[in-house]
Amino acid sequence: MAKILEKGKDYAVLYKEAGEDSEKTAPSGMGVLYRLDMPVPGIICAATSGSGFEITSKKYFLICSGRLENGAGTMEDFLYHDPRSNRTFPVKKMRKGVKDAKLSFEVIDYDETADLSFVSAVLETGRTHQIRAQFASRRHPLAGDGKYGSRVKCPVALTCGEITFKADASSGEKTVRVMPENIYPWDLFLKD
């Protein structure tokens, strides 16, 4: 069961564990505003229809293989999700079933011994497996993501770790940040 981080009359900010279904985390009478892949932990928001709850920013954190060439930048691709294999692939041009995908990223740290990078990402589009597919297509699969080519043995190193929101039109912004427990490979970067 997802842990409640903050709850108001018309909204809830929750932390979903890896393996939980995003769609089943919302309290009764509320709908989930976005979903996370099943193996990915992170912050989920739910609200009632017409509540006025608004997410103003959402930041993901990931650990990927290798050192990224640039310390920050954008990734833009056309992505096709194959429902039979439940994998997403970059393709060269737009066609039926293909969607544009864009994210911005910033490298926070790099561990030379493990050859892993700790990165933050902000999605401009929300496509199935978008972060996982876009980093893997650039030869930086997420640690633990065997589906997309990682050889690192650990849970998929991706989380929705920071949400900024307004509870309603009259309230100010509030930020909630939660990172995964200090397990490998997060413990390389999130030291006490």
N, C-alpha and C positions, 0 to 999 in steps of 0.2 A: 504494500500500500504506500502510495506516495506521501512524503512528509510535507506537512503544511508549513511554509515559511512565513506566510502572511495571509490573513484572511479579512475581508471586509464583507459588508452585507451582500454586495453584488459581484464579488470577485474573489479569487484565490490564487496565490502564487505558491507553487508546489515544487518539490524536488523529486523527480522520477529516478528510480534506480535502473541500472542496466537490466534488461530483460522484461521490464514492465511495459505494458501497452499504453502509449500516450492517451489513446481514446478512452481508456478506462480509469484515468486518474482524476477526472473532474468530480467535485462534490455534487450531490443531487441537485438538479435544477440548473446546473451550469454546463456550458459547452467549452471544450478545449479550443483555444484560439490558434494553435499550431501544434504539429506533432514532431517527435524525435524518433529516429530509427530505433527499433527494438533493442539492439545491443548498446545503445548510447544513453548514458545517464545525463541528467541536467534539469534545468528550470523549465517548468511548464506553467502557462497561465490559463486560467479558466474564468469565464464571466457569464452572467445572465444576459440574455438578449436585451439590447437597449440600455445597458448599465452605464455607458459613458467611459468605461475602462479603456485606456489607450496605452499601448506599448509604444514608447518613443525611441527606444533603441534596444537591440538584442545582440550580444556578443558571444561568439563561440570560441572555445580554446581547444587546441589540438596539439598532438605531438606526432611529427612525421619523420620519416627516414631522410637522412642527408641534410646538407646545408643548402638552404635556398639561395639562389644566385643574388637576389635582391632582398634587402632588409624589409621592404614594404612594396606593395603594388596591388594590381588588380588582375583577376583571371576572368576572361570572357570566353565562353564556348557555346556551341550548340550541343545540347545533350538529348540523347535518346534513352528512355528507360524501357528495357526489355522485361515485361512482366513474367515471362516464362522462366528466365534465369534470375530474376529480381536483381539485375545489375543495370547500371547506367553507364553509357558510353559517350564520349565526345564524337561528333561527326563533323564532316567538313561543311555541309550546307543545310539550310532549312528544308524540311520536307514534312510529310504527314507524321505526326507523333513526336516531332522534334521541338524542343523549347530552348529559348535563349537562356543563358545562365551567366550571372555576374556576381563576383564577390570581391571584397578588398581584404588584404591581409597585412599583418605586421609581425615580424619575427621578434619575439621577446628575449629568447636566449638560445644558445646552441651548446650541446654537450659533445665535445670532440671525441671522447672515449667511446661513447655509445653511438656516435654519429646520428644524433637525433636533434631536431629543432622543436622548440616550444613556440607556438604561433597563436595569435588571435585572429579571428576572421569575422567579418560582418557581411551578411548576405544582402544583396540587392534584389535577388530573386530567391524563391524557396522551392527548389526542385528536389525530387527524390534522389537521395544519396549525393547531392550536389557537392558538398565539401569533399567527401570521400573520393568521388570520381574525378573532380578537378585536380586535386593534389596528386592522386595516383597517375593520372595521364601525363603529369610532368615529372614522373619518376620520384615522387615523394609520397608513397603510400603512408597512410596513418598507421602508427605502431599498433600491432594487434589486428589489423584489418586484412586477414587472409583472403577475403572475398575480392579485394582489390590489389593483391600482390605483396602484402607485407610478410616478411619472414620473422618479424619480432613476435615473440610469444608473450602475449598479455591481452587483457581486455581491450577492445577498440578504444584508442586514446583520443576521444572526442567528447566534448560536453558543451551544452548551452550553459555557460557559467555566469552570465551577467545580463540582467534585465533592468531597464529604466522605464518607468511607467507613471501614468497619472491615474489615480483611482476613479476620478470623474473630472468633468470640465472645470470645476472650481478648485481642485486641489493642485498642489505643486508636484513636481517630479520627485520620485523616490527610486533609489537604485538598490537592488538586491544582488549579491554576488555569492556564489557557492562553487567551490572547486571539488573535484573528486578526492576521496580519501588518499592519504599518502601511500599509494601502492605503485608498483613499477608500471610504467616509466614516469608517472607524475612525480614520484619522490626525488627524481633527479633535479627537478626544477622548483618544487614547492617544499622547500626546507623550512622546518620550524624556526 
